Amino acid sequence: MRDLSVASEPDVDGKRGVTVWLTGLPSSGKSTIARALEKRLLDDGERVEVLDGDAVRAHLTRDLGFSREDRDENVRRIGFVAHLLSRNGVVVLCPVIAPYRAARDEVRALHDPGRFVEVYVSTPVGVCSDRDVKGLYAEQKAGNLSGLTGVDDPYEPPLEPDVLVPTHNQSLEESVETVWRALHD
């Protein structure tokens, strides 16, 4: 795990922005953790934005498909917006599949040291398939969907994530606490 502590001046009004990138398979729990963490951070008076992959695809990257190039460009665009917000004192939560390491590493490189936290929501594909929040696994199994990340399209898990969250072994509260502690230790 990387050392997340960086001695630096706060950005705005005593707040120091950071991008929290939650990566993992579809239905792993990324968005659920981000929304619960958002509430906790807001309750503590933090400025918070959630750049959810699905919402961003509907508005900022609707011109992109699901080829590797388009997926990487999607990640780059989200990462750029997150960088702008975080350098202005916002805690940016990005629950985004981001299947390829190289694209995630590009986003990390945009950020100053200590302003990017990669959270690997490490839920096994079988558990994700059982959850199937959006029905993607059922669609893929029925032959109506191809290119499902982690099933018939690649997912490259982080080799050295800043935070590891095994949602299949802990409650939502424990998952949020794990990320919270990493941000505050």
C-alpha positions, 0 to 999 in steps of 0.5 A: 500500500502507498503512503497517502499522507502528504504534507501540503497546504489545504486548497480552499477554505481549509479543505484539501481535495482528493480523488477517490477512484473506486474500481471493480467489476459491475455490481461489486459495490462501487456506487453503493460505497461511494454514496454512503461515503458521500453522506458521511463526508457531507455530514462532516462538512466536506465538499463532495462530488460523485462522478458515477460511471453510469451518470458520466456516460449518459452526459459527458461521454455518451459519444463513446462506445465500449471498445478498449480505446473508448473505455480508456477515453471514458476513464481519461475524461472522468479523471480530468474532471476529477483532477480539476475538482480535487485541486479545488478542494473537493473530495471526488468519488469516482465509482467507475469500472475502469477495466484497464490499469494503464488508463487508471495509471494515467489518471493517477499521474494527472494528480499531485502526490497524495491526491489520488486514492485507488480503491479496489472493490475486490468482489469476485465475479460470482458474487457480482453475478448474484447481485446483478444490480443492473441485470447485466450478468443475466443479459450476458448469460442469455446471449443478449450482451457481449463485452461484459467486463470480467466475464467476456471482456477483460478486467485488470485488477490493480496490482497495488491499490491504495485501499482494498475493499472485499465487499463479499466479506464485510458489510457496507458500513465496514467497507465505508469505514475502510475507505474513510480510515484510509482518507483520514489516517 
